[in-house]
């Protein structure tokens, strides 16, 4: 029976993974759980799945968890080993007993543990975008050396993985990733300056964390997926297209040399790609709704408006540039999204902060995880400086190189879902 470690067990992917395991308790066993600050949910997961070891972010979190375990009635002899910090995450991802690692920690904090699990030749169910966006070359070089399996959990890449099974890789001419278009796909460009966090967080299809929801609204998330796809499947940027598909039922398409296009279609339920990553190459009954083909449905496709969503074009540019550009892209975007959610900057200023950060930070080739983490740190620091400078200039009414950094107080536009 395969043993699993879940990095990010209390997040959306982590909880969905545990639901898949709950439905397949005869096939999989939980070895390790890594979580951040949601100690109450982590406690419930421990009591249900009985992992051997658990890692949290901080020593304070570990002590809080120990206190809650003591009050839970679970005998101490059945407690998991409790640890904290980045070293603990690496240890539960690389333990000899572990067969599969679900990489679902948000941000670069999950990079080191995932990289070391790759080096240890584990199967990786990859749901952490930063692993390949920030460290694509290092990670894929390690995959080549260790023979580790990288099975994408993200719905679009998982769909592409399935489509690519339909023919020889050398016969593939193009990969098409679909995007819902987010809440502002029908909003005129001139009204995006009025967008508030409240409206940007209303994604029409998926229920996700705040950052990924905002990234979907700017199409930055799709830019990250283009970068991931090129690393995962060996495509050049010119071979990966993005199309707007509001219904979100077609997750990816692959075009073959004879002109045939193979599409992967399924319900918008993350448990399907998670189970696929766990059971590949087998398929088995999944706890997700099936598509009812007796009901009339329409599937629309359209091209993205790059002038309205400049971060998508910027992602292509960073991918072509190579080196540390995509690492800086991710770091600056995370800082800018956080500032937008805190109403320090406007919606359109997210892309301005990211582009300005990229223009000011020298590009270089990271040669270790330490290099990537240092570049990430430098990029975040510069992005924060730009935001502070921009907001101060806006406050006193001076011209700023980052126009519109002060979030508008006017009523937001109507966003069509």
VEXTI-796808 format. One record per residue (C-alpha): residue in three letters; x, y, z. Coordinates in steps of 0.5 Angstrom, whole numbers. Layout:
aa:u:v:w
ALA:X:Y:Z
...
***
This chain:
aa:u:v:w
UNK:0:0:0
UNK:3:7:-2
UNK:5:12:3
UNK:3:19:2
UNK:6:25:5
UNK:2:32:4
UNK:5:38:4
UNK:0:43:5
UNK:-5:39:8
UNK:-10:44:11
UNK:-11:48:4
UNK:-16:46:-2
UNK:-11:41:-5
UNK:-9:38:1
UNK:-16:37:4
UNK:-19:35:-3
UNK:-13:30:-3
UNK:-15:27:4
UNK:-22:26:1
UNK:-20:22:-5
UNK:-16:18:1
UNK:-22:17:5
UNK:-25:14:-1
UNK:-19:10:-2
UNK:-17:8:5
UNK:-16:1:2
UNK:-11:3:-3
UNK:-7:9:0
UNK:-4:11:7
UNK:-2:17:10
UNK:5:18:12
UNK:6:25:14
UNK:2:32:14
UNK:5:39:13
UNK:1:45:15
UNK:2:52:17
UNK:-3:55:22
UNK:-9:52:21
UNK:-8:48:28
UNK:-15:46:29
UNK:-16:43:22
UNK:-9:39:22
UNK:-12:36:29
UNK:-18:33:26
UNK:-14:30:20
UNK:-9:27:25
UNK:-15:24:29
UNK:-18:21:22
UNK:-12:19:18
UNK:-7:18:24
UNK:0:20:20
UNK:6:18:23
UNK:9:25:23
UNK:7:32:22
UNK:11:38:21
UNK:8:45:22
UNK:11:52:20
UNK:13:54:27
UNK:15:52:34
UNK:9:56:37
UNK:5:52:32
UNK:8:45:34
UNK:7:47:42
UNK:0:49:40
UNK:-2:42:37
UNK:1:38:42
UNK:-3:42:47
UNK:-9:40:43
UNK:-7:33:42
UNK:-7:32:50
UNK:-14:35:50
UNK:-17:31:45
UNK:-17:24:48
UNK:-12:21:44
UNK:-7:17:48
UNK:0:19:47
UNK:3:13:44
UNK:-1:14:38
UNK:1:21:37
UNK:5:23:31
UNK:12:25:31
UNK:11:33:32
UNK:16:37:28
UNK:17:44:25
UNK:20:49:20
UNK:23:47:13
UNK:28:42:15
UNK:22:38:18
UNK:18:39:11
UNK:24:36:8
UNK:25:30:12
UNK:17:28:12
UNK:18:29:4
UNK:24:25:3
UNK:23:19:8
UNK:25:12:6
UNK:18:10:7
UNK:14:15:3
UNK:12:13:-4
UNK:8:19:-6
UNK:9:27:-4
UNK:3:32:-6
UNK:6:38:-7
UNK:1:43:-5
UNK:4:49:0
UNK:3:55:-3
UNK:9:60:-5
UNK:17:58:-5
UNK:16:55:2
UNK:14:49:-1
UNK:20:49:-6
UNK:26:46:-2
UNK:22:40:0
UNK:19:38:-7
UNK:26:39:-10
UNK:29:34:-5
UNK:23:29:-6
UNK:25:29:-13
UNK:32:28:-12
UNK:30:22:-7
UNK:26:19:-13
UNK:19:20:-10
UNK:13:21:-15
UNK:11:28:-14
UNK:3:30:-15
UNK:5:37:-17
UNK:0:43:-15
UNK:5:48:-13
UNK:6:53:-18
UNK:12:56:-15
UNK:16:50:-16
UNK:17:50:-23
UNK:16:58:-24
UNK:21:59:-20
UNK:26:53:-20
UNK:24:50:-27
UNK:31:48:-29
UNK:34:46:-23
UNK:28:41:-21
UNK:27:38:-28
UNK:35:37:-28
UNK:34:33:-22
UNK:28:29:-25
UNK:32:27:-31
UNK:38:25:-26
UNK:33:21:-21
UNK:28:18:-25
UNK:22:22:-21
UNK:15:22:-23
UNK:12:29:-24
UNK:5:28:-25
UNK:1:35:-25
UNK:-5:36:-21
UNK:-7:43:-23
UNK:-13:42:-28
UNK:-10:44:-34
UNK:-3:41:-34
UNK:-7:34:-31
UNK:-11:35:-38
UNK:-5:36:-42
UNK:-2:30:-39
UNK:-8:26:-41
UNK:-8:29:-48
UNK:-1:27:-49
UNK:-2:20:-48
UNK:-6:20:-54
UNK:0:20:-59
UNK:7:20:-59
UNK:11:27:-57
UNK:14:28:-63
UNK:8:28:-67
UNK:5:34:-62
UNK:5:41:-65
UNK:1:45:-60
UNK:-1:45:-53
UNK:-8:49:-52
UNK:-9:51:-44
UNK:-16:54:-43
UNK:-17:60:-38
UNK:-24:62:-35
UNK:-22:69:-36
UNK:-24:71:-29
UNK:-29:76:-27
UNK:-27:81:-31
UNK:-27:78:-38
UNK:-33:82:-40
UNK:-31:88:-37
UNK:-28:94:-41
UNK:-21:96:-40
UNK:-22:103:-38
UNK:-26:100:-32
UNK:-21:96:-29
UNK:-18:102:-25
UNK:-24:102:-21
UNK:-24:94:-19
UNK:-24:93:-12
UNK:-21:87:-8
UNK:-28:85:-6
UNK:-30:84:-14
UNK:-24:81:-16
UNK:-24:75:-11
UNK:-31:73:-14
UNK:-28:68:-19
UNK:-34:65:-23
UNK:-32:58:-23
UNK:-27:56:-18
UNK:-27:57:-10
UNK:-19:58:-9
UNK:-15:62:-4
UNK:-14:69:-5
UNK:-8:70:-9
UNK:-9:65:-14
UNK:-16:68:-15
UNK:-13:75:-16
UNK:-8:72:-21
UNK:-14:69:-25
UNK:-17:75:-25
UNK:-11:78:-28
UNK:-9:72:-32
UNK:-3:72:-29
UNK:-4:65:-26
UNK:-5:63:-34
UNK:2:66:-35
UNK:5:61:-29
UNK:1:55:-32
UNK:5:57:-39
UNK:11:57:-36
UNK:10:50:-32
UNK:7:47:-38
UNK:14:49:-42
UNK:18:46:-36
UNK:13:40:-35
UNK:12:37:-43
UNK:18:40:-46
UNK:15:46:-50
UNK:17:52:-53
UNK:13:58:-51
UNK:11:59:-58
UNK:8:52:-58
UNK:3:54:-52
UNK:-3:58:-53
UNK:-8:60:-48
UNK:-16:61:-50
UNK:-21:64:-46
UNK:-26:58:-44
UNK:-32:61:-39
UNK:-35:54:-38
UNK:-28:51:-35
UNK:-30:44:-37
UNK:-25:43:-43
UNK:-18:44:-39
UNK:-13:43:-44
UNK:-12:41:-51
UNK:-7:38:-55
UNK:-6:39:-63
UNK:-2:33:-67
UNK:1:34:-73
UNK:-4:31:-77
UNK:-9:37:-75
UNK:-13:33:-70
UNK:-14:36:-63
UNK:-15:32:-57
UNK:-19:35:-51
UNK:-19:33:-44
UNK:-26:35:-41
UNK:-29:33:-34
UNK:-33:37:-28
UNK:-29:42:-25
UNK:-27:38:-19
UNK:-20:38:-17
UNK:-21:31:-14
UNK:-21:28:-21
UNK:-14:30:-22
UNK:-11:29:-15
UNK:-14:22:-16
UNK:-11:21:-23
UNK:-4:23:-20
UNK:-4:18:-15
UNK:-7:12:-19
UNK:-3:14:-26
UNK:-3:10:-30
UNK:-9:7:-28
UNK:-16:10:-28
UNK:-21:8:-23
UNK:-28:11:-20
UNK:-27:18:-17
UNK:-31:21:-12
UNK:-33:27:-17
UNK:-40:28:-22
UNK:-40:26:-29
UNK:-42:30:-35
UNK:-49:29:-36
UNK:-49:29:-44
UNK:-57:29:-44
UNK:-57:36:-42
UNK:-55:41:-48
UNK:-49:45:-46
UNK:-45:50:-50
UNK:-37:51:-50
UNK:-35:58:-52
UNK:-27:59:-54
UNK:-24:66:-55
UNK:-17:69:-55
UNK:-15:73:-49
UNK:-14:81:-49
UNK:-7:82:-48
UNK:-7:89:-47
UNK:-13:88:-42
UNK:-9:83:-38
UNK:-1:85:-39
UNK:1:80:-34
UNK:0:74:-39
UNK:4:77:-44
UNK:10:79:-39
UNK:10:71:-37
UNK:11:69:-44
UNK:17:74:-44
UNK:20:72:-38
UNK:20:65:-40
UNK:24:67:-47
UNK:29:71:-43
UNK:30:65:-38
UNK:35:65:-32
UNK:32:69:-26
UNK:26:72:-29
UNK:21:68:-28
UNK:23:67:-20
UNK:22:75:-20
UNK:16:75:-24
UNK:13:70:-19
UNK:16:74:-13
UNK:14:81:-15
UNK:7:79:-17
UNK:6:76:-10
UNK:8:82:-7
UNK:3:86:-11
UNK:-3:82:-10
UNK:-2:83:-3
UNK:-2:90:-3
UNK:-8:90:-8
UNK:-12:86:-3
UNK:-10:91:3
UNK:-12:97:-2
UNK:-5:100:-2
UNK:-5:99:-10
UNK:-10:99:-15
UNK:-12:93:-20
UNK:-8:95:-26
UNK:-2:97:-21
UNK:-1:90:-20
UNK:2:89:-27
UNK:6:96:-26
UNK:9:93:-20
UNK:11:87:-23
UNK:14:90:-30
UNK:18:95:-26
UNK:21:90:-21
UNK:23:86:-27
UNK:26:92:-31
UNK:30:94:-24
UNK:33:87:-22
UNK:39:84:-26
UNK:37:77:-29
UNK:42:72:-27
UNK:42:64:-27
UNK:40:61:-21
UNK:45:54:-19
UNK:42:52:-13
UNK:35:52:-9
UNK:39:57:-4
UNK:40:62:-10
UNK:33:62:-12
UNK:31:63:-5
UNK:36:69:-5
UNK:33:72:-12
UNK:26:71:-9
UNK:28:75:-3
UNK:31:81:-7
UNK:25:81:-12
UNK:20:82:-6
UNK:24:87:-3
UNK:25:91:-9
UNK:17:90:-10
UNK:15:93:-3
UNK:20:99:-4
UNK:17:101:-11
UNK:10:100:-8
UNK:12:105:-2
UNK:15:110:-6
UNK:9:110:-11
UNK:4:110:-6
UNK:7:116:-2
UNK:8:120:-9
UNK:0:118:-10
UNK:-2:121:-3
UNK:2:128:-5
UNK:-1:128:-12
UNK:6:128:-15
UNK:7:124:-22
UNK:9:117:-21
UNK:13:112:-25
UNK:7:107:-23
UNK:1:111:-24
UNK:-5:109:-21
UNK:-2:106:-15
UNK:-7:109:-10
UNK:-13:104:-10
UNK:-19:108:-13
UNK:-25:109:-8
UNK:-30:110:-13
UNK:-36:104:-14
UNK:-33:98:-18
UNK:-35:96:-25
UNK:-40:91:-26
UNK:-37:84:-27
UNK:-40:79:-31
UNK:-39:72:-29
***
